[in-house]
Structure formats: C-alpha cells, structure tokens
C-alpha cells in the first residue's frame, strides 16, 4: 500500500522513546511465563520500567508484582507507552483507548500492524512504532536506563 506509514524507524527516535518512557501499559500481557508478553514484561521491569499488565481474562490477578487491569481506562497513573500484544485486527480499539488515556506512544509488537489506527494515533500526537519489540530494540540499541 503506497500510503502506508513507514516501518522504518531511526535508532535515534527509538532510543528517545525508550529513554523518555517510564510507565508501560502492556495490553495482552500473559500470566503464562512461556508467552512472549510475559518475558518482555519481566525484561522491561528489570530495566527500570513500570509495566502495568492489561488483560481482561486475568483482571485482578497479580502478574510480576503488578495488578492486572481489564482495560487501559482502569489504570490510575500516567501511561507513557501502550505496548500491544494483540493481533493486528484487534489493535484499533486499543489505540483509541491509548489516545483517550493520554498515552504518548503506541508500540505494536512484532507482526502487529494497523495503518489506520496508527494514523489516528499520529493525528492525536502520539508516536507510533509498529512491528517491533521494545525488548529487542532496547538490547539492540544498547540502552541503559536507571529507574527514577
């Protein structure tokens, strides 16, 4: 599609996003330690980020020290990044919620892309990353973050 947003992100822009992010809402976080979202959540916590899991099926449970929320709207702190572990066809409503809560970044995981949702997020002033993993990018870029 010729009008599709680029999936090319400069290392500088990814580094800036990762440096400025403090709190991540992880939509699709899994309580199963064998799932990628669980591994990414643990990794990002280890690097000093607060990661709030969002998963309606596990709402109220504790995952890696954080209470699982049913939706982004239930989070009572400012969210910098919404990290989406959902299929591409389920991204639109999550992006709309991210806009509604005032997130700064929408990050869609590997193989996750929704150009229309990305355009809505960008129009609302959010940075958008698609088809990337913050854990992989953090390691690849050699980021070093100290918890605030």
Contact map, one row per residue, 1 for C-alpha under 8 A:
1111000000000000000000000000000000000000000000000000000000000000000000000000000000000000000000000000000000000000000000000000000000000000000000000000
1111000000000000000000000000000000000000000000000000000000000000000000000000000000000000000000000000000000000000000000000000000000000000000000000000
1111100000000000000000000000000000000000000000000000000000000000000000000000000000000000000000000000000000000000000000000000000000000000000000000000
1111110000000000000000000000000000000000000000000000000000000000000000000000000000000000000000000000000000000000001000000000000000000000000000000000
0011111000000000000000000000000000000000000000000000000000000000000000000000000000000000000000000000000000000000001001100000000000000000000000000000
0001111110000000000000000000000000000000000000000000000000000000000000000000000000000000000000000000000000000000000000000000000000000000000000000000
0000111110000000000000000000000000000000000000000000000000000000000000000000000000000000000000000000000000000000000000000000000011100000000000000000
0000011111000000000000000000000000000000000000000000000000000000000000000000000000000000000000000000000000000000000000000000000000000000000000000000
0000011111101100000000000000000000000000000000000000000000000000000000000000000000000000000000000000000000000000000000000000000010000000000000000000
0000000111111100000000000000000000000000000000000000000000000000000000000000000000000000000000000000000000000000000000000000000000000000000000000000
0000000011111110000000000000000000000000000000000000000000000000000000000000000000000000000000000000000000000000000000000000000000000000000010000000
0000000001111111000000000000000000000000000000000000000000000000000000000000000000000000000000000000000000000000000000000000000000000000000000000000
0000000011111111100000000000000000000000000000000000000000000000000000000000000000000000000000000000000000000000000000000000000000000000000000000000
0000000011111111110000000000000000000000000000000000000000000000000000000000000000000000000000000000000000000000000000000000000000000000100000000000
0000000000111111111000000000000000000000000000000000000000000000000000000000000000000000000000000000000000000000000000000000000000000000010010100000
0000000000011111111100000000000000000000000000000000000000000000000000000000000000000000000000000000000000000000000000000000000000000000000000000000
0000000000001111111110000000000000000000000000000000000000000000000000000000000000000000000000000000000010000000000000000000000000000000000000000000
0000000000000111111110000000000000000000000000000000000000000000000000000000000000000000000000000000000000000000000000000000000000000100010000100000
0000000000000011111110000000000000000000000000000000000000000000000000000000000000000000000000000000000000000000000000000000000000000000000000101000
0000000000000001111111000000000000000000000000000000000000000000000000000000000000000000000000000000000000000000000000000000000000000000000000000000
0000000000000000111111110000000000000000000000001000000000000000000000000000000110000000000000000000000000000000000000000000000000000000000000000000
0000000000000000000111110000000000000000000000011100000000000000000000000000001100000000000000000000000000000000000000000000000000000000000000000001
0000000000000000000011111000000000000000000000001111000000000000000000000000011110000000000000000000000000000000000000000000000000000000000000000000
0000000000000000000011111100000000000000000000001111000000000000000000000000001111100000000000000000000000000000000000000000000000000000000000000000
0000000000000000000000111110000000000000000000000011110000000000000000010000001111100000000000000000000000000000000000000000000000000000000000000000
0000000000000000000000011111100000001000100000000011110000000000000000000000000001111000000000000000000000000000000000000000000000000000000000000000
0000000000000000000000001111100000000000000000000000111000000000000000010000000001111100000001000000000000000000000000000000000000000000000000000000
0000000000000000000000000111110000001000000000000000111000000000000000000000000000011100000000000000000000000000000000000000000000000000000000000000
0000000000000000000000000111111000001100100000000000111000000000000000000000000000001000000000000000000000000000000000000000000000000000000000000000
0000000000000000000000000001111110101100000000000000001000000000000000000000000000000000000000000000000000000000000000000000000000000000000000000000
0000000000000000000000000000111110000100000000000000000001000010000000000000000000000000000000000000000000000000000000000000000000000000000000000000
0000000000000000000000000000011111100100000000000000000000000000000000000000000000000000000000000000000000000000000000000000000000000000000000000000
0000000000000000000000000000011111110110000000000000000000000000000000000000000000000000000000000000000000000000000000000000000000000000000000000000
0000000000000000000000000000000111110110000000000000000000000000000000000000000000000000000000000000000000000000000000000000000000000000000000000000
0000000000000000000000000000010111111110000000000000000000000000000000000000000000000000000000000000000000000000000000000000000000000000000000000000
0000000000000000000000000000000011111111000000000000000000000000000000000000000000000000000000000000000000000000000000000000000000000000000000000000
0000000000000000000000000101110000111111100000000000000000000000000000000000000000001000000000000000000000000000000000000000000000000000000000000000
0000000000000000000000000000111111111111110000000000000000000000000000000000000000000000000000000000000000000000000000000000000000000000000000000000
0000000000000000000000000000000011111111111000000000000000000000000000000000000000000000000000000000000000000000000000000000000000000000000000000000
0000000000000000000000000000000000011111111100000000000000000000000000000000000000000000000000000000000000000000000000000000000000000110000000000000
0000000000000000000000000100100000001111111110000010000000000000000000000000000000000000000000000000000000000000000000000000000000000000000000000000
0000000000000000000000000000000000000111111111000000000000000001000000000000000000000000000000000000000000000000000000000000000000000000000000000000
0000000000000000000000000000000000000011111111100000000000000000000000000000000000000000000000000000000000000000000000000000000000000010000000000000
0000000000000000000000000000000000000001111111111110000000000000000000000000000000000000000000000000000000000000000000000000000000000010000000000000
0000000000000000000000000000000000000000111111111110000000000000000000000000000000000000000000000000000000000000000000000000000000000000000000000000
0000000000000000000000000000000000000000011111111000000000000000000000000000000000000000000000000000000000000000000000000000000000000000000000000000
0000000000000000000000000000000000000000001111111000000000000000000000000000000000000000000000000000000000000000000000000000000000000000000000011110
0000000000000000000001000000000000000000000111111100000000000000000000000000000000000000000000000000000000000000000000000000000000000000000000001111
0000000000000000000011110000000000000000000111111110000000000000000000000000000000000000000000000000000000000000000000000000000000000000000000000010
0000000000000000000001110000000000000000000110011111000000000000000000000000000000000000000000000000000000000000000000000000000000000000000000000000
0000000000000000000000111100000000000000100110001111100000000000010000000000000000000000000000000000000000000000000000000000000000000000000000000000
0000000000000000000000111100000000000000000000000111110000000000011110000010000000000000000000000000000000000000000000000000000000000000000000000000
0000000000000000000000001111100000000000000000000011111000000010011110000000000000000000000000000000000000000000000000000000000000000000000000000000
0000000000000000000000001111100000000000000000000001111100100000000111110000000000000000000000000000000000000000000000000000000000000000000000000000
0000000000000000000000000011110000000000000000000000111111100000000111100000000000000000000000000000000000000000000000000000000000000000000000000000
0000000000000000000000000000000000000000000000000000011111100000000011100000000000000000000000000000000000000000000000000000000000000000000000000000
0000000000000000000000000000000000000000000000000000001111100000000001000000000000000000000000000000000000000000000000000000000000000000000000000000
0000000000000000000000000000001000000000000000000000001111111000000111000000000000000000000000000000000000000000000000000000000000000000000000000000
0000000000000000000000000000000000000000000000000000011111111000001111000000000000000000000000000000000000000000000000000000000000000000000000000000
0000000000000000000000000000000000000000000000000000000001111100001111000000000000000000000000000000000000000000000000000000000000000000000000000000
0000000000000000000000000000000000000000000000000000000001111110001100000000000000000000000000000000000000000000000000000000000000000000000000000000
0000000000000000000000000000000000000000000000000000000000011111111100000000000000000000000000000000000000000000000000000000000000000000000000000000
0000000000000000000000000000001000000000000000000000100000001111111100000000000000000000000000000000000000000000000000000000000000000000000000000000
0000000000000000000000000000000000000000010000000000000000000111110000000000000000000000000000000000000000000000000000000000000000000000000000000000
0000000000000000000000000000000000000000000000000000000000000111111000000000000000000000000000000000000000000000000000000000000000000000000000000000
0000000000000000000000000000000000000000000000000011100000000111111100000000000000000000000000000000000000000000000000000000000000000000000000000000
0000000000000000000000000000000000000000000000000001100000111110111110000000000000000000000000000000000000000000000000000000000000000000000000000000
0000000000000000000000000000000000000000000000000001111001111110011111000000000000000000000000000000000000000000000000000000000000000000000000000000
0000000000000000000000000000000000000000000000000001111101110000001111110110000000000000000000000000000000000000000000000000000000000000000000000000
0000000000000000000000000000000000000000000000000000011111110000000111110100000000000000000000000000000000000000000000000000000000000000000000000000
0000000000000000000000000000000000000000000000000000011100000000000011111110000000000000000000000000000000000000000000000000000000000000000000000000
0000000000000000000000001010000000000000000000000000010000000000000011111110000000000000000000001100100000000000000000000000000000000000000000000000
0000000000000000000000000000000000000000000000000000000000000000000000111111000000000000000000001000100000000000000000000000000000000000000000000000
0000000000000000000000000000000000000000000000000000000000000000000011111111000000000000000000000000000000000000000000000000000000000000000000000000
0000000000000000000000000000000000000000000000000001000000000000000010111111110000000000000000000000000000000000000000000000000000000000000000000000
0000000000000000000000000000000000000000000000000000000000000000000000001111110000000000000000000000000000000000000000000000000000000000000000000000
0000000000000000000000000000000000000000000000000000000000000000000000000011111000000000000000000000000000000000000000000000000000000000000000000000
0000000000000000000000100000000000000000000000000000000000000000000000000011111100000000000000000000111000000000000000000000000000000000000000000000
0000000000000000000001111000000000000000000000000000000000000000000000000000111111000000000000000000111100000000000000000000000000000000000000000000
0000000000000000000011111000000000000000000000000000000000000000000000000000011111000000000000000000001110000000000000000000000000000000000000000000
0000000000000000000010111000000000000000000000000000000000000000000000000000001111100000000000000000001111100000000000000000000000000000000000000000
0000000000000000000000011110000000000000000000000000000000000000000000000000001111110000000000000100001011100000000000000000000000000000000000000000
0000000000000000000000011110000000000000000000000000000000000000000000000000000011111000000000000000000001111000000000000000000000000000000000000000
0000000000000000000000000111000000000000000000000000000000000000000000000000000001111100001001000000000001111000000000000000000000000000000000000000
0000000000000000000000000111100000001000000000000000000000000000000000000000000000111110000000000000000000011001000000000000000000000000000000000000
0000000000000000000000000011000000000000000000000000000000000000000000000000000000011111011000000000000000001001000000000000000000000000000000000000
0000000000000000000000000000000000000000000000000000000000000000000000000000000000001111111000000000000000000001000000000000000000000000000000000000
0000000000000000000000000000000000000000000000000000000000000000000000000000000000000111111000000000000000000011110000000000000000000000000000000000
0000000000000000000000000000000000000000000000000000000000000000000000000000000000000011111100000000000000000000010000000000000000000000000000000000
0000000000000000000000000000000000000000000000000000000000000000000000000000000000000111111111000000000000000000000000000000000000000000000000000000
0000000000000000000000000000000000000000000000000000000000000000000000000000000000010111111111100000000000000000110010000000000000000000000000000000
0000000000000000000000000000000000000000000000000000000000000000000000000000000000000000111111110000000000000000010110000000000000000000000000000000
0000000000000000000000000000000000000000000000000000000000000000000000000000000000000000011111111000000000000000000000000000000000000000000000000000
0000000000000000000000000010000000000000000000000000000000000000000000000000000000010000011111111100000000000000000000000000000000000000000000000000
0000000000000000000000000000000000000000000000000000000000000000000000000000000000000000001111111110000001000000000011001000000000000000000000000000
0000000000000000000000000000000000000000000000000000000000000000000000000000000000000000000111111111000000000000000010011000000000000000000000000000
0000000000000000000000000000000000000000000000000000000000000000000000011000000000000000000011111111100000000000000000000000000000000000000000000000
0000000000000000000000000000000000000000000000000000000000000000000000010000000001000000000001111111111001000000000000000000000000000000000000000000
0000000000000000000000000000000000000000000000000000000000000000000000000000000000000000000000111111111000000000000000001001010000000000000000000000
0000000000000000000000000000000000000000000000000000000000000000000000000000000000000000000000011111111000000000000000000000000000000000000000000000
0000000000000000000000000000000000000000000000000000000000000000000000011000011000000000000000001111111000000000000000000000000000000000000000000000
0000000000000000000000000000000000000000000000000000000000000000000000000000011000000000000000000111111100000000000000000000000000000000000000000000
0000000000000000000000000000000000000000000000000000000000000000000000000000011111000000000000000111111111000000000000000000010000000000000000000000
0000000000000000000000000000000000000000000000000000000000000000000000000000001110000000000000000000011111000000000000000000111000000000000000000000
0000000000000000100000000000000000000000000000000000000000000000000000000000000111000000000000000000001111100000000000000000011110000000000000000000
0000000000000000000000000000000000000000000000000000000000000000000000000000000011110000000000100100001111110000000000001000011110000000000000000000
0000000000000000000000000000000000000000000000000000000000000000000000000000000011110000000000000000000011111000000000000000000111011100000000000000
0000000000000000000000000000000000000000000000000000000000000000000000000000000000111000000000000000000001111101100000000000000111111000000000000000
0000000000000000000000000000000000000000000000000000000000000000000000000000000000111100000000000000000000111111000000000000000001111100000000000000
0000000000000000000000000000000000000000000000000000000000000000000000000000000000000000000000000000000000011111000000000000000001111000000000000000
0000000000000000000000000000000000000000000000000000000000000000000000000000000000000001000000000000000000001111100000000000000001110000000000000000
0000000000000000000000000000000000000000000000000000000000000000000000000000000000001111000000000000000000011111110000000000000001100000000000000000
0000000000000000000000000000000000000000000000000000000000000000000000000000000000000001001000000000000000010011111000000000000001100000000000000000
0000000000000000000000000000000000000000000000000000000000000000000000000000000000000001101100000000000000000001111111000000000001000000000000000000
0001100000000000000000000000000000000000000000000000000000000000000000000000000000000000000000000000000000000000111111100000000000000000000000000000
0000000000000000000000000000000000000000000000000000000000000000000000000000000000000000000100000000000000000000011111110000000000000000000000000000
0000000000000000000000000000000000000000000000000000000000000000000000000000000000000000001100110000000000000000011111111000000000000000000000000000
0000100000000000000000000000000000000000000000000000000000000000000000000000000000000000000000100000000000000000011111111100000100000000000000000000
0000100000000000000000000000000000000000000000000000000000000000000000000000000000000000000000000000000000000000001111111110000000000000000000000000
0000000000000000000000000000000000000000000000000000000000000000000000000000000000000000000000010000000000000000000111111111000000000000000000000000
0000000000000000000000000000000000000000000000000000000000000000000000000000000000000000000000110010000001000000000011111111111100000000000000000000
0000000000000000000000000000000000000000000000000000000000000000000000000000000000000000000000000000000000000000000001111111111100000000000000000000
0000000000000000000000000000000000000000000000000000000000000000000000000000000000000000000000000000000000000000000000111111110000000000000000000000
0000000000000000000000000000000000000000000000000000000000000000000000000000000000000000000000000010000000000000000000011111110000000000000000000000
0000000000000000000000000000000000000000000000000000000000000000000000000000000000000000000000000000000100000000000000001111111000000000000000000000
0000000000000000000000000000000000000000000000000000000000000000000000000000000000000000000000000010001111000000000000001111111100000000000000000000
0000000000000000000000000000000000000000000000000000000000000000000000000000000000000000000000000000000111000000000000001100111110000000000000000000
0000000000000000000000000000000000000000000000000000000000000000000000000000000000000000000000000000000011110000000001001100011111000000000000000000
0000001010000000000000000000000000000000000000000000000000000000000000000000000000000000000000000000000011110000000000000000001111110000000000000000
0000001000000000000000000000000000000000000000000000000000000000000000000000000000000000000000000000000000111111110000000000000111110000000000000000
0000001000000000000000000000000000000000000000000000000000000000000000000000000000000000000000000000000000011111100000000000000011111000000000000000
0000000000000000000000000000000000000000000000000000000000000000000000000000000000000000000000000000000000111110000000000000000011111101100000000000
0000000000000000000000000000000000000000000000000000000000000000000000000000000000000000000000000000000000111100000000000000000000111111100000000000
0000000000000000010000000000000000000001000000000000000000000000000000000000000000000000000000000000000000101000000000000000000000011111110000000000
0000000000000000000000000000000000000001001100000000000000000000000000000000000000000000000000000000000000000000000000000000000000001111111000000000
0000000000000000000000000000000000000000000000000000000000000000000000000000000000000000000000000000000000000000000000000000000000011111111100000000
0000000000000100000000000000000000000000000000000000000000000000000000000000000000000000000000000000000000000000000000000000000000011111111110000000
0000000000000010010000000000000000000000000000000000000000000000000000000000000000000000000000000000000000000000000000000000000000000111111111100000
0000000000000000000000000000000000000000000000000000000000000000000000000000000000000000000000000000000000000000000000000000000000000011111111100000
0000000000000000000000000000000000000000000000000000000000000000000000000000000000000000000000000000000000000000000000000000000000000001111111100000
0000000000100010000000000000000000000000000000000000000000000000000000000000000000000000000000000000000000000000000000000000000000000000111111100000
0000000000000000000000000000000000000000000000000000000000000000000000000000000000000000000000000000000000000000000000000000000000000000011111110000
0000000000000010011000000000000000000000000000000000000000000000000000000000000000000000000000000000000000000000000000000000000000000000011111111000
0000000000000000000000000000000000000000000000100000000000000000000000000000000000000000000000000000000000000000000000000000000000000000000001111100
0000000000000000001000000000000000000000000000110000000000000000000000000000000000000000000000000000000000000000000000000000000000000000000000111110
0000000000000000000000000000000000000000000000110000000000000000000000000000000000000000000000000000000000000000000000000000000000000000000000011111
0000000000000000000000000000000000000000000000111000000000000000000000000000000000000000000000000000000000000000000000000000000000000000000000001111
0000000000000000000001000000000000000000000000010000000000000000000000000000000000000000000000000000000000000000000000000000000000000000000000000111
